[in-house]
Amino acid sequence: MDCIPEGVRPRGGWGTMNREPARARVGRTAADAFGPRRCIVFLAEGESSMSQIRSTRRRFIRQAVGASAGALAFPYFVPATSLGGNGRTAPSERIVMGCIGVGGQGTHNMRRFMELGAQVVAVCDVETSSNLYYGGGTFGREPAREIVDKFYAEKKAGEYKGCEVYKDFRELLKRPDIDAVSIGTPDHWHGLICVAAAEAGKDIYCEKPLVNSVAEGRAVCEAVRRNRRVLQTGSHERSGDNSRFACELVRNGRIGRLHTIEINLPCSDPHHKDVMSQTGPQPEVPVPEGLDYDFWLGPVPKAPYTPRRVHFWWRFILACGGGEMTDRGAHIIDLAQLGNGSDDTGPVTFQARGTRPASGIYDTFFNYEFENVYANGVRMIGSSREPRGLKFIGTDGWIFIHIHGAKLEAEPASLLEEKIDDHELRLGRSPGHHQNFLDCVRSRRQPVAHAEIGHRTATICHLNNIAMLTGRKLVWDPTAERITNDPEAD
């Protein structure tokens, strides 16, 4: 039996599945602090017992990585625009997309892809419509469909009703006309949907962090490689010209020998203060009509519904996200990886400490300090101080990249007037993160934030969280992707 999403709900719904021992973010051994982990399975023909469908996220990873495409639950569909040969999208034809998870960020990505010429034909969300999102706005599958229909109606100067809506992403993935999907769900769904999309033959734009555990990240990378898919992680800061120029200066030795990367990851925004103040119990209220809350929970433990658990706030619950460490941390640490030339690896030791709410539903860390050391001796030192961004420090100077906006500062200031010579390392420039993805769907080249890059950045974020949870120094083997000095944390 394959531990991969399919079109059969577990008996009694998602929420009734067995909660087996907790798994660490690495995905291998017990770590109670992260809460139970499980994956979604389906009943094969002839199976009837719940005991037959119990499985942990570890089993999902093992089977998802090791299975052949033919043995998986999803059939492989050839996209309509792939008739150019060799399973590749014909460059002359429009890219057809479906959008899975159309809350605030998912809707933003959907709009951007339409503006860039992609044809959005389907949207998917477990919620019909809601105005409870942080910052205002009404989102869900019906508002998204209205946006799509209006966009194309204005383009065609007439009525347009061509966008289909789905509650279940698996039904969207079965469509043979869809070339690529944009995933904007909460983090705890990223890994499962990415693997399912790759096995269904779709290219993937997935919001950062790419995954919610280390083992899921490796499973996504293997599924993308095995199915020859294009995946772009939504770490859009990497596409900025200033960010890429600063990293070129560092990697070409303009600041001398790089020895320290300082990460500033403040938790001083209004929503951070709001979360830190929520130490009491949240009221349990009826699930709103139009929200399939059981499906929203999916692979995380069953929990009572409260508006403060969903719609943006989920990122401060470790079962669903990693707090600010995997939120803006996934942007800042991603640029540290680029500037250090370590996109295919990561630090070898992790030490971290932080505080988190003593009670209530929120359990991610704030006011943290961490130190990660790479095999080349570079120290990445992080804290929650201002301003948000990162500083590359070398023997001859430093460069600071502000997040967001990528304003640069340097000492000496003349560094910013430097030119990168033709014979030096060049990182190239991106036409924009979404455009880069579409270009790579056509060309079959690797995008600027491909699966391995997204996985390695997310890994660092998760390991810092594990170090804070355990309170111990962790020794990491980035090749084997194992914690070698602490079996419990691994």
SULCOR-V462488 format. One record per pair of residues at least 6 apart in sequence whose C-alpha atoms are under 6 Angstrom apart, sorted by the first residue. I is the first residue (numbers start at 1). GAP is how many residues later the second one is. D is the distance in Angstrom with one decimal. If there is no record, write none. Layout:
i:I gap:GAP d:D
i:I gap:GAP d:D
This chain:
i:3 gap:38 d:4.8
i:3 gap:57 d:5.0
i:4 gap:37 d:5.7
i:5 gap:35 d:5.8
i:5 gap:36 d:5.9
i:8 gap:34 d:5.6
i:14 gap:280 d:5.8
i:14 gap:284 d:5.8
i:15 gap:279 d:5.6
i:15 gap:287 d:5.4
i:18 gap:36 d:5.9
i:19 gap:17 d:5.9
i:21 gap:15 d:5.8
i:22 gap:8 d:5.1
i:22 gap:9 d:5.6
i:22 gap:10 d:5.4
i:22 gap:13 d:5.2
i:22 gap:14 d:3.9
i:22 gap:15 d:5.6
i:23 gap:6 d:5.5
i:23 gap:7 d:4.6
i:23 gap:8 d:5.4
i:23 gap:14 d:6.0
i:24 gap:6 d:6.0
i:24 gap:7 d:4.9
i:25 gap:188 d:4.3
i:25 gap:189 d:5.8
i:26 gap:187 d:5.8
i:26 gap:188 d:4.6
i:26 gap:189 d:5.6
i:26 gap:464 d:6.0
i:27 gap:31 d:5.8
i:27 gap:188 d:5.2
i:29 gap:461 d:5.7
i:37 gap:20 d:5.9
i:37 gap:263 d:5.9
i:38 gap:18 d:4.3
i:38 gap:19 d:4.8
i:38 gap:261 d:5.4
i:39 gap:17 d:5.6
i:39 gap:18 d:4.9
i:39 gap:260 d:5.2
i:61 gap:158 d:5.8
i:65 gap:154 d:5.1
i:65 gap:157 d:5.9
i:74 gap:126 d:5.8
i:76 gap:124 d:4.9
i:76 gap:125 d:5.7
i:77 gap:99 d:5.4
i:77 gap:124 d:5.9
i:79 gap:97 d:5.2
i:79 gap:98 d:5.1
i:79 gap:99 d:5.8
i:79 gap:100 d:5.2
i:80 gap:97 d:4.8
i:81 gap:8 d:5.3
i:81 gap:9 d:5.9
i:82 gap:6 d:5.0
i:82 gap:7 d:4.1
i:82 gap:8 d:5.7
i:84 gap:6 d:4.6
i:89 gap:353 d:5.4
i:91 gap:351 d:5.1
i:95 gap:23 d:5.1
i:96 gap:23 d:4.7
i:96 gap:24 d:6.0
i:96 gap:82 d:5.1
i:96 gap:83 d:5.3
i:97 gap:22 d:5.9
i:97 gap:23 d:4.7
i:97 gap:81 d:5.4
i:97 gap:82 d:5.9
i:97 gap:83 d:4.9
i:97 gap:84 d:5.4
i:98 gap:22 d:5.7
i:98 gap:23 d:6.0
i:98 gap:24 d:4.7
i:98 gap:25 d:5.6
i:98 gap:83 d:4.8
i:99 gap:24 d:4.7
i:99 gap:82 d:5.5
i:99 gap:83 d:4.7
i:100 gap:23 d:6.0
i:100 gap:24 d:4.7
i:100 gap:82 d:6.0
i:100 gap:83 d:4.9
i:101 gap:23 d:5.9
i:101 gap:24 d:4.9
i:101 gap:82 d:5.9
i:101 gap:83 d:4.6
i:101 gap:84 d:4.4
i:102 gap:38 d:5.7
i:103 gap:36 d:5.1
i:103 gap:37 d:5.9
i:106 gap:78 d:4.3
i:121 gap:42 d:4.6
i:122 gap:41 d:5.1
i:122 gap:42 d:4.6
i:122 gap:43 d:5.7
i:123 gap:42 d:5.1
i:124 gap:17 d:5.8
i:124 gap:41 d:5.7
i:124 gap:42 d:4.5
i:124 gap:43 d:5.4
i:125 gap:16 d:5.2
i:125 gap:42 d:5.1
i:126 gap:41 d:4.9
i:126 gap:165 d:6.0
i:126 gap:166 d:5.5
i:127 gap:13 d:5.4
i:127 gap:163 d:5.5
i:127 gap:164 d:4.3
i:128 gap:12 d:5.2
i:128 gap:13 d:5.2
i:128 gap:14 d:5.6
i:128 gap:162 d:5.0
i:129 gap:10 d:5.5
i:129 gap:11 d:4.3
i:130 gap:8 d:5.4
i:130 gap:9 d:5.5
i:131 gap:6 d:5.8
i:131 gap:7 d:4.2
i:133 gap:178 d:5.2
i:149 gap:11 d:5.4
i:149 gap:12 d:5.7
i:153 gap:6 d:5.0
i:153 gap:7 d:4.7
i:179 gap:23 d:5.3
i:180 gap:22 d:4.8
i:180 gap:23 d:4.4
i:180 gap:24 d:5.6
i:181 gap:23 d:5.1
i:182 gap:23 d:4.7
i:182 gap:24 d:5.9
i:183 gap:23 d:4.7
i:184 gap:23 d:5.7
i:187 gap:25 d:5.8
i:187 gap:133 d:6.0
i:187 gap:134 d:5.6
i:188 gap:24 d:5.6
i:188 gap:132 d:4.8
i:190 gap:21 d:5.4
i:191 gap:20 d:5.2
i:191 gap:25 d:5.6
i:195 gap:25 d:5.4
i:195 gap:28 d:5.8
i:198 gap:25 d:5.9
i:198 gap:26 d:5.6
i:203 gap:26 d:5.2
i:203 gap:27 d:4.9
i:203 gap:28 d:6.0
i:204 gap:27 d:4.6
i:205 gap:26 d:5.7
i:205 gap:27 d:4.8
i:206 gap:27 d:5.1
i:206 gap:28 d:5.8
i:207 gap:26 d:5.8
i:207 gap:27 d:4.3
i:208 gap:25 d:5.8
i:208 gap:26 d:5.0
i:208 gap:27 d:5.8
i:209 gap:121 d:5.9
i:209 gap:249 d:5.7
i:210 gap:244 d:5.5
i:211 gap:6 d:5.6
i:214 gap:245 d:5.4
i:217 gap:238 d:5.0
i:221 gap:230 d:5.5
i:231 gap:219 d:5.4
i:231 gap:220 d:5.7
i:232 gap:215 d:6.0
i:232 gap:217 d:5.3
i:232 gap:218 d:4.9
i:233 gap:216 d:5.3
i:233 gap:221 d:5.6
i:235 gap:96 d:5.6
i:236 gap:197 d:5.5
i:239 gap:191 d:5.2
i:239 gap:193 d:5.9
i:239 gap:194 d:5.5
i:242 gap:164 d:5.9
i:247 gap:92 d:4.3
i:255 gap:139 d:5.0
i:255 gap:141 d:4.7
i:255 gap:142 d:4.6
i:255 gap:143 d:5.9
i:256 gap:138 d:5.2
i:256 gap:139 d:4.9
i:256 gap:140 d:4.7
i:257 gap:137 d:5.0
i:257 gap:138 d:5.4
i:258 gap:135 d:5.9
i:258 gap:136 d:4.1
i:259 gap:119 d:4.7
i:259 gap:135 d:5.5
i:260 gap:118 d:5.5
i:260 gap:119 d:4.8
i:260 gap:120 d:5.8
i:260 gap:133 d:5.2
i:261 gap:119 d:4.6
i:261 gap:130 d:5.6
i:261 gap:131 d:4.7
i:262 gap:118 d:5.9
i:262 gap:119 d:4.9
i:262 gap:120 d:5.7
i:262 gap:128 d:5.4
i:262 gap:129 d:5.0
i:263 gap:119 d:4.3
i:263 gap:127 d:4.6
i:264 gap:118 d:5.9
i:264 gap:119 d:5.6
i:264 gap:120 d:5.8
i:264 gap:121 d:5.5
i:264 gap:124 d:5.0
i:264 gap:125 d:5.2
i:264 gap:126 d:5.9
i:265 gap:118 d:6.0
i:265 gap:119 d:4.6
i:265 gap:123 d:5.4
i:266 gap:118 d:4.0
i:266 gap:119 d:5.1
i:266 gap:120 d:5.6
i:279 gap:80 d:5.0
i:279 gap:81 d:4.5
i:280 gap:80 d:5.0
i:281 gap:79 d:5.2
i:284 gap:21 d:5.8
i:284 gap:22 d:5.2
i:285 gap:21 d:5.9
i:314 gap:6 d:5.9
i:315 gap:6 d:4.3
i:315 gap:8 d:5.3
i:316 gap:7 d:4.6
i:316 gap:46 d:5.4
i:316 gap:48 d:5.3
i:317 gap:45 d:5.0
i:317 gap:46 d:5.5
i:317 gap:47 d:6.0
i:318 gap:46 d:5.9
i:323 gap:41 d:5.1
i:325 gap:136 d:5.8
i:326 gap:135 d:5.6
i:334 gap:123 d:5.4
i:337 gap:6 d:5.4
i:343 gap:110 d:5.4
i:345 gap:133 d:5.7
i:346 gap:132 d:5.9
i:347 gap:25 d:5.8
i:347 gap:26 d:5.1
i:347 gap:27 d:4.0
i:348 gap:25 d:5.9
i:348 gap:26 d:5.4
i:348 gap:127 d:5.8
i:348 gap:128 d:4.7
i:349 gap:23 d:5.6
i:349 gap:24 d:5.4
i:349 gap:125 d:5.6
i:349 gap:126 d:4.6
i:349 gap:127 d:5.7
i:350 gap:22 d:4.7
i:350 gap:123 d:5.7
i:350 gap:124 d:5.1
i:351 gap:19 d:5.6
i:351 gap:20 d:5.3
i:351 gap:116 d:5.8
i:351 gap:122 d:4.8
i:352 gap:17 d:5.6
i:352 gap:18 d:4.0
i:352 gap:115 d:5.4
i:352 gap:116 d:5.1
i:353 gap:15 d:5.6
i:353 gap:16 d:5.5
i:353 gap:115 d:4.7
i:354 gap:11 d:5.8
i:354 gap:12 d:6.0
i:354 gap:13 d:5.5
i:354 gap:14 d:3.9
i:355 gap:10 d:5.4
i:355 gap:11 d:5.4
i:355 gap:12 d:6.0
i:356 gap:7 d:5.9
i:356 gap:8 d:5.8
i:356 gap:9 d:4.6
i:356 gap:10 d:5.7
i:367 gap:17 d:5.3
i:368 gap:15 d:5.4
i:368 gap:16 d:5.8
i:369 gap:13 d:5.5
i:369 gap:14 d:4.4
i:370 gap:11 d:5.8
i:370 gap:12 d:5.0
i:371 gap:9 d:5.6
i:371 gap:10 d:4.5
i:372 gap:7 d:5.9
i:372 gap:8 d:5.0
i:373 gap:6 d:4.6
i:388 gap:15 d:5.5
i:389 gap:12 d:5.5
i:389 gap:13 d:4.4
i:389 gap:14 d:4.8
i:390 gap:10 d:5.6
i:390 gap:11 d:5.5
i:391 gap:8 d:5.5
i:391 gap:9 d:4.2
i:392 gap:6 d:5.4
i:392 gap:7 d:5.3
i:397 gap:14 d:5.3
i:398 gap:12 d:5.5
i:398 gap:13 d:5.3
i:399 gap:10 d:5.7
i:399 gap:11 d:4.3
i:400 gap:8 d:5.7
i:400 gap:9 d:5.1
i:401 gap:6 d:5.9
i:401 gap:7 d:5.0
i:437 gap:10 d:6.0
i:440 gap:7 d:6.0
i:475 gap:8 d:5.6
i:475 gap:9 d:5.7
i:475 gap:10 d:5.7
i:476 gap:6 d:5.9
i:476 gap:7 d:4.6
i:483 gap:7 d:5.1
